[in-house]
Amino acid sequence: MFKAKNISEAGPQTTSIFVARDGYEVDFNGASWKLNKDTSFLVSKASRFLSERMYRTFKEVLVTYAKNYSPAYVAALHDCSVSYFRATETLPPFSVESLISYRGQLGREGEPELACLRTLVRKWHALGFEGVPEEAISLLKKWRLSGGDRGKPVRSMCPKRGPLSDMEMDTVITGLTEAYQAGSISTTEIALVMSLIMTGRRPAQITALKIRDLSSSSGQYYLNVPRAKQRNEGGWRNTFKQVPIVEDLWFLLCMQADLVYGELQKLAPGLAPELRQNLPIFPNLSALNRSEDIVADLNSDKMHMSVAVLQKTMVQVAQKITAISERTGEPIVMNAYRFRYTLGTNLGREGKGESVIAEALDHADTQHTGVYVKNLPEIVERLDEATAYYLAPIAQAFRGVIVKSEKEARRGSDISSRVSNGDENLGNCGSYGFCGALGPIACYTCNQFQPWIDGPHEAVLAHLLQERDRVLDVTQDLKIASTNDRLILAVTDVITRCNNMKNEGNSV
């Protein structure tokens, strides 16, 4: 194995091995190219559609991208090119006829893929390689192609792909907390999901974190997050942005760091303690176990969790916490990009400008941030009693157990377990641990609450609805007024269930 020499961008690939942007050595003549831990593709797919000379030139063009651009972008260029070669294999590559034919096959919806192909074709020509006719370049310059409606999930507030509502986000965080306390999800799982929620960063950025990226100063806590999708800024973990984080997330990540170090000590007992800071926060433990040179591999992405594993973990966590959307009545779809959309949307609703949102989401410019500040439909509705009774069974915000009387409560014999609204008792708390939550406000959404079937829950609901209207009148801000909407639905759910139980003969 030997590394490629420095050559001009337009020069041919003269050696067998080149170094991709993220430091991976890649065999130019290999059938498959692996550009980082997350991205590999079978470059030899193109060979069946091209002459030997054209196939080599195609790879040389890809090399110029692989050295300076993200691996995911290079893979996208390769995939759109192979799709074009396959669809037009009876026509000469890059001929005017083949390009027109391909555009007709794709239609309007396929224009983003055609725009991707155009990028590669124009680069091919600009580098001075043979194979692209001048008339094809002239044609491509004239075409006006759509880049796709990337902002549609945000603008439409899509309940499955777009930003989460405040109530949905509250449901997710409550579900995570309860599942973690019950031991249903691990420290790694909750740390991973909370990092995505609270920072709004991309999956590749979170998986690239190392223990040394955690810092604190004068009671402030920070995460030095590696930047991603920044062109021509070097390779993996080359540039960073300091992100302030809350104390709870900082402590959670410190716990995760301790777990990782403990696991590494088992796999490599002789490893120097000073290398702890270079360990990934979210590791690929199987890679740690297979490594022949851990010290060297810690400087690459090989020891870090893959994006595919992160995405799989998100799906598994969503299944464990069973957070229900009040908009669909179905489990909330959880992924990193929905959390990014939610952060951007919330900032837009708070009146923050595009530059602020771009900074918060780590965009290089404001090209894609306008969607967060222009013509967003209101995701928060005015909640009245009728709407609450309709939404309550859908949202499933109540997580506790209704009891017929105090005698059936888990701590029914303990007077201190009673939950009161200040005038009357509503039920019992089933937890033996200390709780610093404000009762009864927080109780209805807690899985330890045991409301009595004959409790005065209607009075609690009436007070909450009146308070919501009062806050809205004072602030004229629906987002502030909706703070307790999930609680309102939980109380309404309790009332509905109690009434149904009474009608069915008090069966609990």
N, C-alpha and C positions, 0 to 999 in steps of 0.2 A: 504494500500500500504506500502510495506517495501522494502528496498534496499538489494541487494544481498551481502552476505558476501564475503570477499576475499577468493578465492579458487585457487588451483593450476590449471595450464592450462589444465592438463589432468584429473582433477577431475570432477565429474558429477555436473550438475546444480541442487543444492539442495533446492533452493528457487524459489518462483513464479516470482519474479521481478529481472531483471538484468539491469544494466546501460550501455547503448551503448556508443561508443567512444565520441559522441557529447553531452553527458549528458542526453539523453532521457531515461526515465524509461520505460522498455518494459516488458510486461507480457509473460513469457516463455510459458505459456499454452494458450495464445491467438491465435486466428485464423490468425490474421494479426499483423505484426511487423512494427512499425513506428520508424525508426532510426534517422531521423532528418526531417526538414521541407520539404525536397525534396524527401525523399526516404521512401517508405513503400511497403510491398509486402505481399501476402497471403501465409504465410508459411504452412498453412493447406493443400495446394494443394498436397504436397508430401504424406499426410497421406493415400490417396487412393491407393498408390502404395507400401507402406511399412507396415510391421508388427508394432504393437504398440511399441515394444522394439526398432526396427530399426528407427522408426519415431522419437522417443525421442532422440536417439543417434544422428541422423541427426541434430536435433535442437541444441544439445549440442556442436556439431562441429561448427555450425554457430555462436553460442554464443562466442566462442573463437575468431572468426574473428570480430564479431560485437563490441567487447570491444577494439580492437586495430587497426582496419582498417577502411577505408572510407566506409560510408553506401552504396555508389554506387557499390563498389567492393563486398560487402556482398550480395547485391541484384543480382549481376551478377553471383556469385557462386550459389545462390539459384536457379536462373532461368535456368542455364545450367544443374544443377542437376535434376530439374523437367523435363526438356526436355529429358534427358537420361532415367529417370524412366518411362516416358510415352512411349518412343520408344521401350523399352525393357521389358515391363511389363509382358510378358509371360516367361521371364527368371529370374533366381535368381539375385538380385541386386549385382553388383560388381563381378559377376562371370566372368571368362575368356571368356566364350561364349558370354555373354551380351556385354562385352567391344569390342570384335572383331566385333560382329554384328553392334554395334552402329557406330564403325569407318567406316564400309562398307556403312552404310546408309548416313553418313555425306559426305564422299568423301574428296578430297583434300581441297576443299573450306571450309569445316566445321572443319578443324583441330584446328583453334583457339578456337572454342567452346569445343572441346575435350581436349585441353590443359588446359582450365579452369576447367573442370571436374576433370582432373588428379590431379590438385592442391588440390582440396578438398579431393579426395580419399586418397592421400598420407598423408595429415594432419590427416584425420580420423585414419589411421593406426598408425601414429607416436604418436598420443595421447593415444594409448593403448586401444581404444574402439574395441569391437567385431564387426564382420560383414564384414571385408575385408580380403579375403584369401591371403595367402602369394604368391600364384602363380599369382594372379592379380597384386600385387605390382611388381613382377619380370617382368611381361609383360609390365606394364606401364613404367618401367625404361628403357626398350629396345627401346621403341617407340621414334622416332624423329619427333616431331610435329611442324608444322609451327605456329608462333604466329600471322600471318597475315601481310600483307604489309601495315603497318601504314603510311609509307612515300610516298605511291603512289600518292596521290593528289598533294604533293609538287614536286616530281620528274617529274611528267607529266605536271605540271602547268595546272591542270584541270580547265577550265574556270568557272566551277560551284561549285567545292569543294576545289580547291587549292588556293594558294595565289593570291591576286589581283595584277594586273599590276599597274604601277605608274599612268597611265591615269585613270584606274578604281578607284583607291583610291582618286585621285584628284576629280573625278566626285562625289564620295560619300560625301566627305567633303564639296564640293561646294553645293551639294544638301541639305545637313544638314543645312548649314549656311543660304541658301535662304529660306528653309522651316521654320526655326526658326524665321527669320526676318519677314516672312509673317504670323506667328502665326499658321502654319499648324501642327507643332509639339511642344510639351511642353518643359519646362526646364528640367523636369525629363527625357524625352526621349532623348534629345540631350546630356545631361550629362551622361546618361547611355551608349549610343553608343560611344561617344568620349572617355570615360574611357576605354572601350574595345579596341578601335583603338590605343590609345596612350600608353597603358600599356601592351597590349598583354596578359593580364591575363585571367584565366578561368572564366566562368560565376559564379561558386560558390565563387570565391574569391571576385569578384566585389559586389555580393549581400551580402557578409559578412561585408562590410565596415561600420564603424561607424563614426560619426562626429569627434570624437577624433583622428581618423587616419589621418586627415589633419593637416599638420604642415608647418611652414616656418621659415627660419633663414637666416639673412643677404642677403635678396633678392633671396634666393633659396627656391623652393617649393617642398614638399615631400608628398607622400602618403604611409603610413605604411600598406602594404597589407598583410592580413592574408595568411599564406601558406596553400596549399591544396595538397592532395595525398602524404603527407610525413608520412610514417608509423612510428608507435610507438613514436609519438611526442605529445601525449596527444590528447585532443579533439578539439572542434571548437574554433577558434581564440586563439590557444595556442602559436603559433609561428608566427613571422612576418618578412617581408623583406621591408626595406625602398626603395621606388622607386622614383627617381627624376621625376618631372612632369613640364610641361611648365606653365607659369603664366596664360594663357588663361584657361587651364583646371582647375587650382586651383580656379580661380574666379568663374568658372561655377559650380564647386562642392560646393563652399561656398554659392552661390545662392540657390542651391538645398537644402543645409543644413538649410538655413533660411526658405525655404518653408516647410520643414518637421517639424521644430520647431513650425511654425505657425499653421500647421494642428493639432499638438499634443495639443497645447494650447486650441484649440477648443474642442477636445475630452476629455481632462483632465485639466481643468483650474487651478486646485489646485496643479499641479505637480511642484516640486521644480525646479527653473531655473538651478541649478547646474547639474541636470540630462540631460541637453541638449547634453553634450558631449557623452553620452551613447546611443543617438538615432541613428538608422540606417540611412545611407545616402539614401538608396533606401528601403523604408519601405513597409510592408504589412499593409496598413491602415485599412483593415477590421479586422486584428488581433488586432491592437491598439484599435479599437472600441469595440471589444468583450472582451478584457482583464479584468480579475477580479483583477489582481495584476500587474499593469504596471511595477512597480519597479523591481519585480522579473523576469518578462518576458523580460525585457530589457537586462538581462544577458544571455539570451538564443537566439536561432536563430528564435524564433517564430514571432518576430516583423519584420523580414527581408523579403524582396521580395524573392519569390521562383525562382528557376532556370527556371521552366516552364513559369512563367510570363515574365521573362527576354527574353526568346526565342520568346514568343508570341509578345512582344514589338518590338523586332528586325524585325519581319516579318511585323508588322504594319508600322514601320518607313520606311522600304524599299518600301512599297506600296505608302506611302505618298510622298517620294522624287523622285520616278521613275527615278533612276539613271540607264542609259543604258550602257552596256558593248560594247566597240568597237570590242571585240573579238567574241561576239555572236549576237549582235544586240538586245538582250533581257535585261530585268531588271536584275541588278546585284544581285546575291544571297548574302545576308548579314547574317553572323552569327559570333559568337565570335571566333570560331576556324579558320575561314578564316583570321581574323585579326591577330591571333597568327602566322599562317603560313606566313603571309605577313611580319611581323616583323622579324621572323627568316630568311626568304629568303633574305630580304634586308640587314641584318647584314652579311649573308654569301657572298653576292655580294660585300660588302664593304671590304671583306678580313678578317673579324673577325673570330677567332678560335672557336672551339666547346665549350670550357669552357666559353667564353664570351657569346655565344648564350644561353648556359644552364643557366647562371646567369640571362640573360635578360628575359628568358621565365620561370624562377623559376623551372627548373628541378633539381632534387637531384643529377644527374650525367649527363654524356655526352652520355648515352646509345642511346638516340633517337635524337641526334642533328646532327649526321653525314649527314643526308639527306640534310641539309641546306648548306653544303660545298662541296658536291661531285657530280660532273657531272650534275649540274643544266643546263637545256637548257636556252638559252637567251630569256627572256620574252619581251625584247624591240627590235623591228625591226628597220631597217634602213628605215626612212620615206622619200620618195621623192614625187614629185608632183603627179605622177600617183597614187601612193598608197594613198595619201591624198584624192584625188577625189573619190577613191573607198570606203575608210573608213568613210568619212565625214557623209554620210546619215545614216550609221549604228550607229556611236557614238552619234549623236545628241548633239554635244557639244555646239552649238549655242542655247541660251535660250531666246533671245530677240525677237523683232518684226521689220521686214523690212518695211520701209515707202517709198512711191513714191517720196516724197519731204519733205523739212523741214517744210512746212506748216502743214503737217499731224502729225508731231512729237508731243509728249505730251508737251514738253516745247519749241516748235518750235519758239515761239516769244522771247525766252530768248537766246541772243547771247552766254551767258556764258555756255549754255548747249551743245554747239558744241564740238564734239570730233575730234581732228586733229592728223595726223601723223607727224606734223611739217611742212609739205609743203601744204597739202590739207586737207579739211574737209571730214570726213567719215560718220558722222551721228550726232545724238543727244543723250544726256543722259536724261532719263526720271525720274531720282531720284531728289527729292528736298532736300535730306539730304547731309551732308558732305561725300565725298568719298576720302579716302587717297590712293586709288589704282593708279597704274601707267598706264595712258592711252597713246595710245589705246591698249597697250598690254593686260590689264586685261578686257577691255570692251567687246570683242567678246564673252567671256564666262559669261557675266553678263546679268541677265534677265531684266535690266533696259536700255540696249543699243538698240537704234533704228537706225540701219545703213540705209543710203540712197541707193535706188535701183541703182543709177548711181554713187555711191561713188567709189573711186579708190582702191577697196579692193584687186585687183590683185597685186598691188604694195606692199601692206602689206604682202601678202602671199609670194611673191618673196623674200622679205627681210628676213622673218622668216626662209625660207628654206635655204637661203644662210648663215644665222647666225648659223643654226643648223650644216651645213657642216663645217663651220669654227671652231666651238667649238669642234666638233668631231676630226678634224684634229689636233687641238692644244692639246687636253686632251687625245685622244684615249680612251675616256670613253663614251660609248653609253648611259649610265644612265644619265650622266650630260648633254649630248647633247640633250636628249629627254625631257628636262624639259618643253619645250613649245609645246610638241606634241599635247596636247589637244587644245591649242590655235590655232595651225595650222589647225586642223580639223574643229574648229569653223569658222575660216576665210574662209576655203574652202567650208564649208556648206553655208555660206552667199553668196559666189560667185555663187554657183550652184543654190541657191534659186532665186537670183536676175536674173540670166539668164533665169530660167524657167518662172519667172513672166513676163519678157519682151516678151518672146515668146507667153505667154498666154494673152497678152494685158494689162499688168500692173495691174492685179487683185491682191490685197494684201490679 
